[in-house]
Amino acid sequence: MEYEGTRYHGSQYQVNALTVQGETEDALRRITGEEIRISFASRTDAGVHARGQVASFKTRSTFPHKTWVEALNFYLPRDISIRAAYEAAVDFDVRRDAICRNYRYSILNRSTPSPFWRGFSYHIARPLDVEAMNDACQAIIGEHDFAPFAQVTDGRRTHRRVSKAEVSRKEDLVMFDIEANSFLPHQVRNTVGALAKVGLGRMTVNSFREMACSKQAGVIGPTAPARGLCLMEVKYDNFPPC
């Protein structure tokens, strides 16, 4: 599924707040008459978008795959769309069975803002040094303790495995792409905030590396705006079926 996250208080259900989960479950209730709880492969925060989110649910209904797609898109608001539907094994776990998630953060890097990119990018007017930003990215590739990139106070494990982290430029758009087995809360947006400082010459690559290796919770930042972040893809070994 994909969605524009601007209106939503994140993907996960919240009482008295508009969420992607809440809207999707409401659509499922209209189609099946069942009270269905869905699960997401990756949790997205308020204002974050998705082009490749994966959700799963259990139901007694036996509609064809095409009917699920058409019926859900009929009842869902226009900023949420179902791209495909599949039947999965009963023991399929949409979150635990995922082998990696891919996120992209978009920065509009030009002197003037754009009304077309306003809801999907972080506008930085001064030129960014993409080469320096890529040098800094080398410090986060591999398995590391990513506590410096998140304010984690609930005792959760902070080690993650990042298989890709790179910055590229296409005309006025600077894109940060990262792939990992999973992410800590705000990890990507805090990474972008620090990389932007490197790109603007406000932080050296060595300083970024030192902080990244410090194991001190929350020292990397600031947190970049949610609107520039998009979940691009979730990968599995044997799903979806060919």
N, C-alpha and C positions, 0 to 999 in steps of 0.2 A: 504494500500500500504506500501511498505518498500523501503528503499534506503540507499545506502552508501553515506554519505554527503561530502566525502573528496573533490570532485571536485567542489562542489557547493557553491555559495555565499548565502546559506540559502534556505529555502523553498519558500519564497515570491518572486514574480516577481520583477526584477530590470532592469532598462534600461542598455544595454551594459554589462550585467553580466549573467553568467550561473546560472540558478536556477532550482529547482525541478518543480516549477509551470510553468516556461517557457517551459521546456521540455515536461511536461504533456499536456499543452495546444497545443503545436505544434503537438503532437501525435493525440489529439482529432480533430484538424483541418484536418489532413490527412484522418482520418476515416470518418468524418461527412461532411466536407466542410463548417462547421460553425465556426464562431469566438466565442469560448466558454471561459468564465472566470470561473475558479474553486476557491473554498474556502477550507481552511484546518482547521482541528479541533484544531491544535496546531502549532504555528509558531516555526520553528527550525532555529537556527543561522548557519552561515557558518561553515562547517566542522562537524556539528552534524548529527548523523544517526537516522534512524527510522525503527522499525520493525512493528509498529502498527499505523501508521498515517492513518487518515481518511480524504478523500476529497469528495466534492460534486460539482455537476454542473447540469445545466438545458440544455436540448437538445430537438430538434424536432425529432431526430432519435429514432427508436424503435427496436434496435437490442436485441436479447436474451442476458441474463446476461453472459453466457459463451462466446459469441462473443465479448462483450466489453472487457473481460479479455484477450482473445487471441489476439485481434486486437491491444489493447494498448501495450501489451508486445512485439508485433511484431515491433512496431514503436519506443518504448522507448529504451534508451540506457541500457546497461547491468547492470548499477548500480542503476536502478530504476525498481521496479517490482510491478505489480498489483496482489494482492492475491485473491480478490473476488470483485464482483459487485452486487449491490442490487438496486431495485427501492424504493425510499423513498417517503413519503408524500410531497405534494407540499410545505407545510409550514415548512418542516424539515430544521433546521438550524444546520449545522455541528459543529459550534463552540458553540453557546449559548445552544444547547440542550445537550451537553456533561455534564455529572455529575462529572467526574474526569479524570485526566490524570496521567499516570504512567511513570516515567523516571528512568533509571538505569545509574549510572556512574561507570565505571570499572577502577580500578587501578591495574596495574601489580606491585606487591610488592615482588621483589626479587633483588638480587644484580646485575644481568645482564639483559639487554634489550632483547626483543624478536622480530624478524622480522615478526612473524605471528600476534602479538598483537600490532604492531607499530601503525597502523592506527585506533585502536579501544580501546586504553587504555592510561592512564597516568602512566608513569613508575616512581616509587619511590623506590629507592634502599634500604633505611633503613627500618627496620621492623616497622610496624604500630601497635599501641595498639588499636585493634578493640573494646575492652571493653570500653575504655575511649571515643572513638568516639561515641559509642552507648549511653553512659551516656549523652554526649552533645546533641545527637539527641532529647532527651526528651524535650528540651527547645523549639523545633520548632513544636511539635505535637499540634494540636488544631488550633483555630482561633487566629491569631496574626497580628500585624503590621509588615510586612516584609520589610519595607523601609531599615533597616540596610543591607539587602542582595542584594540591587540593587541601582544603580545610577539613580534614577527617578527624573526628573526635569520638567516633563510636567504636573504636577498637578494631575496625575491619582491616583486613590484610591489604597493604598498599603496593605490593609488587604486581607489575603488569609486564606483558611482553609486546613491544612495539616492533612490527616487522617493516614498517615504511613510515617515513616522515620526510617530506620534501616540500619546498616552496617553488612555485613557478609563476611566470608572468605571461599573460596574453593581453597585449595592448595595455589598457588602463586597469586591468584586473590582475591582482596578485592572489594566488590560491595556495592555501596550505592543505595538503592531503596527508592523512595519517591513518594507518591501519594497525590494529592491536587486537589481542584476544578479548579484552574488555577495557573499560575506562572507569576512572574514579569520577565523582561528581565535579563538574566544571574543569576537568583536566584539560580538555582541548582548548577551551576558551582562555584559561590561564596561560597555557602554552603560547597561544597566539598573542596575548597581551605582552608577554616577555619578548617574543620574537619581533614584534613591532618595535619595541624599544631598541633591540639590536639593529633592526633595519633603519631606524632613525638616528643611530649613532649615540643613543642615550644609555646604552649598556654594551659592554664589550662581549665578544664571543666567550672569552675566558671567564668573565663574571657569570655569564649564563651557565657555563659548564660547572663552575664551582657551586652555584646555588642548586643546580639540578642534581648534583651528587651529595648535597649536604644532609639529606634525610630529615631536614627540618620542615615540618608541616606548614604548607601555605606560604612559603617565601617567594614563590614564583608568581608573577602577575604583572599588571592588573588584569582583571577578568574582562575579556573583550565582550562586546554586546552580543546578545543571543541571536539577533537577526542574521548575522553572517554565517551561522553554523547550519550544516545540513547533513543528515545521515544518508549516505549515498548507497550503501550496500551492506548486507549481512550474508556471510558465506557459510555453507554447510558442506559436509563431505558427500552426502547422498540425498540432498534435497535442494531444490525441487526435482521431481523426477523428470527425466529427459522426454 
